[in-house]
Amino acid sequence: MIDWLYRYPPLYSGTLLKRYKRFFADIQLDSGEIVTAHCPNTGPMTGVSTPGSKVQLSQSDNPKRKLAYTLELIQVHDTEPTWVGVNTALPNRIVKLALEKHLFPQLGDYSQIKSEVVYGQDKKSRVDFYLTGKDPQPPIYLEVKNTTWAQSTRAIFPDTETTRGQKHLRELTALLPQTRAFMLYFINRGDCIEFAPGDVTDPIYGKLLREGIAQGLEVLPCRFDISPEGVRYLGLAQLNT
């Protein structure tokens, strides 16, 4: 029996014709019908938005939605046919399910999970998860980054310059050593066994990540197997910094 962390609703298969204006993707369904789907990923989706790729869509019955379909999965062929999750609304939901199941032993013992907790020097940032347990264990601040870009079997983040991501690294590192701070990279594809920062796309991010690690920032490059049926946790990728 497969231990799914998340099960997709019934999905519709098709082929990507084009992605445009960040939020739109034209898809030809296997039935031949051409639809416009919502693309819930504002990034460049480097390497995972090639026209002609197989895709999987979910469909909403909400009459208030302008676009009934949502782009969920794209198939890539970097090493072998692999489904990549492109709905950026899902990783935090899935990580919360994993936290509730205590699937990450590196985090130690905790009993409370809070989401979107205000932190940072100006108190204008929100960390994805704030974990607390019995004293004297220090609290844990955990930030999640969706990761879809890969070169061969190495997952890479970010795939573009991210000043927001740089800020998160600075603020997490500033919490040390009074607390524990984690960067969790949600590797949204099952074909990657390594992880590295994207120095080519954002050398500042790579520099800040290495500086953070030197000061005690902890990194969880988490591998997930993605399929039209659902998502399951595979363990940690090898960290190469």
Secondary structure, 3 states (H helix, E strand, C coil): CCCCCEECCCCEEEEEEEEECCCEEEEEECCCCEEEEECCCCCCCCCCCCCCCEEEEEECCCCCCCCCEEEEEEEECCCCCEEEECCCCHHHHHHHHHHHCCCCHHHCCCCEEEEEEEECCCCCEEEEEEEECCCCCCCEEEEEEEECEEECCEEEECCCCCHHHHHHHHHHHHCCCCCEEEEEEEECECCCCEEEECCCCCHHHHHHHHHHHHCCCEEEEEEEEECCCEEEEEEECEECC
